Amino acid sequence: MDAIRLKSEWETIMGKTIAKYTKEVHLQNGILTIFSDVAPLKQELYVGRQQIIQNINDYFNENLIKEVRIK
């Protein structure tokens, strides 16, 4: 259920530009995996992993994400 909620709200949480260039997002056991073919975006997401965790957890008001992986 959490994975479905996250996918449906991905653009709202991350913004239109990031949502446009991320191919897929997977959530399993608190690990969010973000897939993108855009190297500069992958680097930006990698550097901002802690902020992504905080933004998503704040948005859903729960500890949904523990780790972020970029592929």
N, C-alpha and C positions, 0 to 999 in steps of 0.2 A: 504494500500500500504506500509506504513512504517513497519508494522509487517512482511510482506513478504520480504522486503529488509533486515530487521534485521536478520531474520531466514537464509536467503541465505548467509549473510556475517558473521554469528556468529563465525564460526571457524577462519576466518581471523582476526576478532577483538579480540577474547578471547584466541586463541591458540588451538592447536589440543588436548591437554590433557583435558582442561576444556570442550571443545566441546564434547569430547568423553564421559565424565561422566555426562553431563547434558542431561536429558531425553527430556525436552521440554522447550521452551521459549515462553512466551505470552506477547504481547504488546497491552495495551488498555488504552486510555486516558492519555498517558505519564507515565503509570506505567508498568514497566517491571517485570514480574514474571518468576523466574528461578526455574525449577524443577530438583531435583537430589536426588538419593537414597544414596549418599556417604556422610556420616556425616562430615568427615574432610573437604571435598570440600564445603559443605554447610556453615561450620563455616568460612572458608577462604573467600567465596563469601560475607557472611554477614559483615565481618570486612572490606572488600574492596568495599562496596557498592558505596561510593562516587567516587572512582577511576573508577569503572565500568561505572557510569553515565558520567564521564568526557571522558573516552575513546570512548564510543559510540557516544556521542554528537560531539566530535572532529572528529571522523571518518566520520560522515555524514555531518559535518559542519553546524549543526542546533541543536536547543534545542528539541531533540526528547524524551529524557528520563528525568523525573522529580523525580522518585522514583523507588527503586529496592526492590522487595520482594523475599525472598528465601523460597522455600517449598520443 
